[in-house]
Amino acid sequence: MNFGDIVSVDFGIPIGSETGFRRPGVIVTAHAFLRFRPTAVFVVPLTSTRPAFPSHVEIAPDSSNGLDHTS
């Protein structure tokens, strides 16, 4: 696993407005941390819902990330 990789993650059953179920997520753990502690990985869940927040980044599907929809 590397920073920026998109992986399939089971986030479990959502409570309230939490993200849940199996969905893609992007690894945001720094390379240096992954070298020494590969058992602790931070993943941000992806969604195809387009929120209107300027801090959100869209990831377009392509052959290298395996996404079906813009997330």
Secondary structure, DSSP 8 states (H G I E B T S, - for coil): --TT-EEEEE--S--TT---SEEEEEE-S-HHHHHH-TT---EEE--S-----TT-------TTT--SS--
